[in-house]
Each structure stands twice: as C-alpha cells, then as structure tokens.
C-alpha cells in the first residue's frame, strides 16, 4: 500500500522501493540473499559472494547494484545495496539455491502486480483486503483499517506538498502525533504488543485505529488551516492534532475504566508464545 512496502517471499520479508522515473522495483539484495540461502548472516554471505564472483568471473556485482536508503532493523534509514529485477536475476545465478526458480517467478509476479496497480489502484486495496481476511480480521476491522489508511495518505500527501519529503521526517512527525494522543512512542507501543518488524497498525484494535485516525485527521486539518510548511510548523500541528485525540482518549478511559492502548495483537500462536518468555515482558526500555 506504499511505494516502499515490504514484499514477502516464503515468510521472508524483502524491502523494496519503486522508482517512478524508471518504473522499476529495486529490492534489498541482502534480504534476497537471506531468503534464498537461509543464512544466519546474509550480509556476510553477500560480502563474500561479491569477492568470489569477482575472482571467478571477473564481474563486480556492486556495479549492477544501486545504493538506496532503506529502513534497517533498528528503524534507522541506512544505505543498502539494491538491484532491479534484471540485476537480481544475474545475482541469483551465483547463489546455489533450490529456491532460485520459485523466486524468479515471484519477481515476475511482483512486477506484474505493480503495473496493474498503476492502471487500476483499487487492485492494491483489494489485495490488502484479501490479505487481512486470510489473517482472520473481521470486515468491521478491515473497513476501519482502510479508512485509517485513507486518512494517513491524505496527511502524507499534505506533508509531501509542504516540504516534508524524507522518510525519517515522516517517521519523526508520525511519532510526535502518536506520542501525543497515546502517551507512548511508536516503538513503545510496539513493545507493549510484542511486535518487532510487524506493522503496528495491522495489530491495533478498533479503538486504537480510530484514535490514530482522529489524531492524523486533526493534524492535517490544523496544518491546512495555517498552511504549515516545513518541519517546525508541521511538528507543531502534529502536537495539536495529537492532543485533540488524547483528550477524547482520556474521556473514554475515564468512562470505561479501560486503557485504549492494549497488548493485544494478531500474531500467530507461535509468536505469542515467544512473547510470554520473561525477558520479553519488560517494556520499560525505550
């Protein structure tokens, strides 16, 4: 649902970026190596592989790669080796893996789906709905999630048109809004739910989704009212928008006696069991 959405191949998450100018996907090479080799250290595998291919074939694999900033496991944007489909096909030739052929088919499917989405954007929404249905979400939850995504998209469109263009700037403003309405940072909220690389919004309940949407809707309308431009002005709008949702949250919690922020999630049972281990229950570290 975004140009930098994670793709999934056989349960392996692969970071990707769609280049509008070349109309091509660029995939994280390290993530692809990890998916094909199941290596415990795909970054080291990729480093040694480049040396081997250069000595054997005289080919510098780095020349068919492109450095792009992608979100790492620590949530920081870091320079990452990426390659388009053509480049990946060459890289795959040097990886002895039974998964190579299925991966080639997956690459073709990903590219085809993106071209379809460009001519008919509703297709990506349909796939998202199907994904959530397969993972047991109710129609009510799915509707709320999609409405929240529309609200989010309108806010990021506003930011983009008002001098907010970098991924880390989006993350910074998002965290301001989230901290204001919920009382916890995005990272802390994920810790509470026992999440790591998963999308937080995909594990929110109905109330959490509604308050997130209210905060972002309020932020956009406040920003529009003052024509907020640049980081300081949009950060201030984010604080004000978040406080509006915070006030509503506190009133609801006072009436119900229950916290809107919950530890509930939609993780598979195996992942939930890992959360129950004592060392993962400490949510005091930021």
Secondary structure, 3 states (H helix, E strand, C coil): CCCCCCEEECCEEECEEEECCCCEEEEEHHHHHHHHHCCCCHHHHHHHHHHHHHHHHCCCHHHHCEEEEEECCCCCEEEEEEECHHHHHHHHHCCCCCCHHHHHHHHHHHHHHHHHHHHCCHHHHHHHHHHHHHCCCCHHHHHHHHHHHHHHHHHHHHHHHCCCCCHHHHHHHHHHHHHHHHCCCHHHHHHHHCCCCCCHHHHCCHHHHHHHHHHHHHHHHHHHHHCCCHHHHHHHHHHHHHHHHHHHHHHHHHHHCCCCCCCCCCCCHHHHHHHCCHHHCCCCCC
